[in-house]
Amino acid sequence: MEHMTATYIPGARIDHYEIIRMLGHGGMNRVYLAQDILNQQQVVLKFPNDDLIGNIAVFERYKREAEIGTRLNHPNVQRLLNTDEERCEQYLVMEYIQGRTLREVLEERAPDLLPV
């Protein structure tokens, strides 16, 4: 039997975040735009897919991503937020940056490469 990954619908609440919409999903995670109810800021919530949560390698990858994210401070790197808060499940909270995705830029320029 195939394991189904839970998805959240708009309006669902996870801790003090309210889901606005799904931004994307893939083999490793689901990513949502959400509203931080405490400070009225839009954020990104990144959840590992349910079937990978028990996988120690995935847990270590998320832990490493969180540790690195807390040390990085650069205008071209998405910041990790609220890393010290208690959560009802494993997920990362990241700043929401409006704009085009890298995929959109690459598809727009295809078949040309991006300039160095």
C-alpha positions in Angstrom: 0.0 0.0 0.0 1.4 3.4 -1.0 1.8 6.0 1.8 -0.1 9.3 1.2 1.6 12.5 2.2 -0.7 14.9 4.1 -1.4 18.2 2.5 -2.8 21.3 4.1 -5.7 23.4 2.7 -5.9 27.2 2.9 -7.1 28.2 6.3 -5.5 25.2 8.1 -3.5 26.2 11.2 -0.1 24.8 12.2 1.1 26.2 15.5 0.7 30.0 15.0 0.8 29.9 11.2 -2.2 29.9 8.9 -1.9 28.2 5.5 -2.6 30.6 2.5 -1.7 28.3 -0.4 0.7 25.6 -1.5 3.7 27.0 -3.3 5.1 23.6 -4.5 5.9 20.0 -3.7 8.4 17.4 -4.8 9.9 14.1 -3.8 11.3 15.5 -0.5 8.9 18.2 0.7 5.8 20.3 0.5 6.1 24.1 0.6 3.4 26.5 1.7 2.8 30.2 1.9 1.5 31.0 5.3 0.6 33.9 7.6 2.4 34.2 10.9 -0.6 35.1 13.1 1.7 36.5 15.9 3.4 39.2 13.7 1.2 39.3 10.6 4.1 38.4 8.3 3.9 36.1 5.3 6.3 33.2 5.6 7.2 29.9 3.9 6.6 26.6 5.7 8.6 23.6 4.4 7.5 20.2 5.5 9.3 16.9 4.7 7.0 14.4 3.0 5.4 12.1 5.6 7.0 8.9 4.2 10.5 10.5 4.7 10.1 11.7 8.3 11.3 8.4 9.8 14.3 8.5 7.5 17.4 9.5 9.5 19.1 11.0 6.5 16.2 13.3 5.8 16.1 14.3 9.5 19.8 15.1 9.4 19.4 17.0 6.1 16.7 19.2 7.7 18.7 19.7 10.8 21.8 20.7 8.8 19.7 23.0 6.6 18.4 24.7 9.8 21.8 25.0 11.3 23.3 26.5 8.2 20.3 28.8 7.7 20.8 30.4 11.1 24.3 31.4 10.2 23.7 32.8 6.7 23.0 36.4 6.3 23.0 37.5 2.6 20.5 39.5 0.5 20.4 36.6 -2.0 19.8 33.8 0.5 16.4 33.1 1.9 16.5 33.5 5.7 15.4 30.8 8.2 13.0 32.2 10.8 11.9 31.3 14.3 14.4 28.4 14.6 14.1 28.3 18.4 10.4 27.8 18.7 8.5 24.6 19.8 6.6 23.0 16.9 3.8 20.4 16.7 5.7 18.7 13.9 9.0 18.9 11.9 9.1 21.8 9.4 11.2 24.8 8.6 10.0 28.4 8.6 11.6 30.7 6.0 11.1 34.2 4.9 8.8 34.7 1.9 10.4 36.6 -1.0 8.0 37.7 -3.7 9.2 37.5 -7.3 9.9 34.9 -10.0 11.3 31.5 -9.2 14.6 30.3 -10.6 12.6 27.8 -12.7 10.5 30.6 -14.3 13.7 32.5 -15.2 15.4 29.4 -16.7 12.2 28.5 -18.7 11.9 32.1 -20.0 15.6 32.1 -21.2 15.6 28.5 -22.6 17.4 27.3 -24.5 20.0 30.0 -23.6 22.0 29.8 -20.5 22.0 32.4 -17.8 24.9 34.9 -18.0 27.7 34.5 -15.5 
